[in-house]
Amino acid sequence: MAHYKLEWSVMRGAIGVFSICVLLGGTLLSASYYFRQEMQSEYLNHHTRFRDISRKYLAVDEEERIIEQHLPLFVQLYESGILGQEHRLNWLESLRRAGDGIGLPQISYKINAQSVYAPEFPVKLGAFNIYVSEMDLTLGLLHEGDLIRLLDALNRTAEGLYSVSRCDARRLNKGSEFDHTRPTIMAACRLNWFTVDLKGERKLSL
């Protein structure tokens, strides 16, 4: 009986050590698994953030490239009155200078309110609209070529883009004596001035 107790006491110590080792091993295994899962989750989070930051950086880099490439043209079109607000005062000043330079005996104008232009063909404008302002001109001309010279002067000096919608002319009855203060031809023309701007309340600006 004493021999049995001796063996059990020895085995009990060994079993206790073994149990502690098993428990410690299980704890370490569980901890390592948990740590591995945490590290994997952390890696995925960092990897996802890195990809998002990389995409944003590449997008910003692409935006900077587009801005650098197209900004000079945008500024040129904006300052020339094709993009953004129309330059009515410049139109009128250019018209006055052209008439004085040619020596037209009579020139008058009327500009209608700006409105949205509807092209006759489909145009994908996105967030933009094409706007038009109609200018009606009444011109007293000395010669047929005065009208061509006037339009040519507007092409060179006026800020904006326009087209001639219509132009009607009639010759006045006059005597044989030439008078440079009195027109020999009366012309009625309509010019359409075009600009491109954002839809709604927001407007393009530099």
Secondary structure, DSSP 4 states (H G I P E B T S, - for coil): -HHHHHHHHHHHHHHHHHHHHHHHHHHHHHHHHHHHHHHHHHHHHHHHHHHHHHHHHHHHHHHHHHHHHHHHHHHHHHHTTSBSS--HHHHHHHHHHHHHHHT-SEEEEEEPPPEE---SS----TTEEEEEEEEEEEEEESSTHHHHHHHHHHHHH-SSEEEEEEEEEEEPP--SS--TTS-SEEEEEEEEEEEEEESSS-----
